[in-house]
Amino acid sequence: MLRDLRLRSLSDSPEAFGQPLDDAVARPGPEWAAQARAASEGDRRAWFIAGVAEAAEPVGIVLVRRRPPDVALVFSMWVDPRVRRAGVGRGLIHAASEWASSWGADRVVLWVVAGNEPAFRFYQRLGFTWLESGPDADFGGAYGALAMTRPITRGRVRTP
Ligand SMILES: CC(C)(COP(=O)(O)OP(=O)(O)OC[C@H]1O[C@@H](n2cnc3c(N)ncnc32)[C@H](O)[C@@H]1OP(=O)(O)O)[C@@H](O)C(=O)NCCC(=O)NCCS
């Protein structure tokens, strides 16, 4: 399932992600299995996968990684174009933030490739703001991406 969703993401929105589709296609099956297993144990990382009643297959995915002590990093966010603008993305970010809150994260940080206006508008609508300086902003700049962040209030995820 993880492989299928990632290949669908990379086919649909190649410009949104750092990983080329060819690399993902060539990746051996056991590596996908190990990646999925790693996220199902402990609290270092988690994949969230979304489904909707109208579709037999999953329609969205996001990866969250723990950066101790208190930052949750979001990657690989994707929603199937057939179900966009229906709240699936919002639900995935909410689930990711709830999970991060459970281990004490106080903010979510992610990177958006410069020029990905739909994603910028999506994250802004969800209350994310630019990170204009600091190591995360610098890290993104090296890859042509801009960093965004949203706070997590302990025990309560802020969702506008
Ligand atoms: C960005 C993406 C994940 C949004 O998913 P989605 O399921 O369509 O988003 P939602 O329906 O949950 O939208 C949540 C809010 O953001 C707004 N929003 C979503 N896409 C938007 C867009 N293109 N332009 C403006 N606002 C947008 C929605 O209108 C909604 O606001 P509302 O509560 O006022 O209705 C999806 O468009 C996508 O997968 N894009 C391609 C991959 C990508 O760019 N990923 C991000 C990598 S950083």
PDBQT file of the ligand as one rigid body, heavy atoms in Angstrom, charges set to zero:
ROOT
HETATM    1  C1  LIG A 201      -2.151  20.281  -1.091  1.00  0.00    +0.000 C 
HETATM    2  C2  LIG A 201      -3.124  19.096  -0.969  1.00  0.00    +0.000 C 
HETATM    3  C3  LIG A 201      -2.503  18.046  -0.066  1.00  0.00    +0.000 C 
HETATM    4  C4  LIG A 201      -4.446  19.613  -0.364  1.00  0.00    +0.000 C 
HETATM    5  O1  LIG A 201      -5.294  18.500  -0.082  1.00  0.00    +0.000 OA
HETATM    6  P1  LIG A 201      -6.903  18.648  -0.054  1.00  0.00    +0.000 P 
HETATM    7  O2  LIG A 201      -7.465  17.377   0.454  1.00  0.00    +0.000 OA
HETATM    8  O3  LIG A 201      -7.390  19.114  -1.373  1.00  0.00    +0.000 OA
HETATM    9  O4  LIG A 201      -7.109  19.803   1.006  1.00  0.00    +0.000 OA
HETATM   10  P2  LIG A 201      -8.443  20.082   1.906  1.00  0.00    +0.000 P 
HETATM   11  O5  LIG A 201      -9.645  19.776   1.073  1.00  0.00    +0.000 OA
HETATM   12  O6  LIG A 201      -8.326  19.367   3.197  1.00  0.00    +0.000 OA
HETATM   13  O7  LIG A 201      -8.323  21.641   2.134  1.00  0.00    +0.000 OA
HETATM   14  C5  LIG A 201      -8.193  22.252   3.417  1.00  0.00    +0.000 C 
HETATM   15  C6  LIG A 201      -8.335  23.747   3.241  1.00  0.00    +0.000 C 
HETATM   16  O8  LIG A 201      -7.308  24.210   2.337  1.00  0.00    +0.000 OA
HETATM   17  C7  LIG A 201      -7.928  24.820   1.210  1.00  0.00    +0.000 C 
HETATM   18  N1  LIG A 201      -7.243  24.455  -0.017  1.00  0.00    +0.000 N 
HETATM   19  C8  LIG A 201      -6.908  23.230  -0.418  1.00  0.00    +0.000 A 
HETATM   20  N2  LIG A 201      -6.342  23.275  -1.639  1.00  0.00    +0.000 NA
HETATM   21  C9  LIG A 201      -6.363  24.589  -1.995  1.00  0.00    +0.000 A 
HETATM   22  C10 LIG A 201      -5.949  25.277  -3.167  1.00  0.00    +0.000 A 
HETATM   23  N3  LIG A 201      -5.435  24.625  -4.217  1.00  0.00    +0.000 N 
HETATM   24  N4  LIG A 201      -6.113  26.621  -3.222  1.00  0.00    +0.000 NA
HETATM   25  C11 LIG A 201      -6.659  27.296  -2.171  1.00  0.00    +0.000 A 
HETATM   26  N5  LIG A 201      -7.091  26.684  -1.024  1.00  0.00    +0.000 NA
HETATM   27  C12 LIG A 201      -6.941  25.345  -0.967  1.00  0.00    +0.000 A 
HETATM   28  C13 LIG A 201      -9.329  24.199   1.153  1.00  0.00    +0.000 C 
HETATM   29  O9  LIG A 201     -10.229  25.002   0.443  1.00  0.00    +0.000 OA
HETATM   30  C14 LIG A 201      -9.690  24.066   2.597  1.00  0.00    +0.000 C 
HETATM   31  O10 LIG A 201     -10.166  25.297   3.090  1.00  0.00    +0.000 OA
HETATM   32  P3  LIG A 201     -11.667  25.413   3.674  1.00  0.00    +0.000 P 
HETATM   33  O11 LIG A 201     -11.597  24.749   5.020  1.00  0.00    +0.000 OA
HETATM   34  O12 LIG A 201     -11.902  26.863   3.750  1.00  0.00    +0.000 OA
HETATM   35  O13 LIG A 201     -12.558  24.675   2.731  1.00  0.00    +0.000 OA
HETATM   36  C15 LIG A 201      -3.438  18.507  -2.374  1.00  0.00    +0.000 C 
HETATM   37  O14 LIG A 201      -3.828  19.552  -3.241  1.00  0.00    +0.000 OA
HETATM   38  C16 LIG A 201      -2.301  17.753  -3.002  1.00  0.00    +0.000 C 
HETATM   39  O15 LIG A 201      -2.107  16.561  -2.755  1.00  0.00    +0.000 OA
HETATM   40  N6  LIG A 201      -1.500  18.412  -3.872  1.00  0.00    +0.000 N 
HETATM   41  C17 LIG A 201      -0.440  17.739  -4.640  1.00  0.00    +0.000 C 
HETATM   42  C18 LIG A 201       0.712  17.284  -3.762  1.00  0.00    +0.000 C 
HETATM   43  C19 LIG A 201       1.324  18.419  -2.985  1.00  0.00    +0.000 C 
HETATM   44  O16 LIG A 201       1.564  19.505  -3.505  1.00  0.00    +0.000 OA
HETATM   45  N7  LIG A 201       1.625  18.117  -1.709  1.00  0.00    +0.000 N 
HETATM   46  C20 LIG A 201       2.226  19.070  -0.803  1.00  0.00    +0.000 C 
HETATM   47  C21 LIG A 201       3.693  18.825  -0.747  1.00  0.00    +0.000 C 
HETATM   48  S1  LIG A 201       4.468  19.988   0.405  1.00  0.00    +0.000 SA
ENDROOT
TORSDOF 0
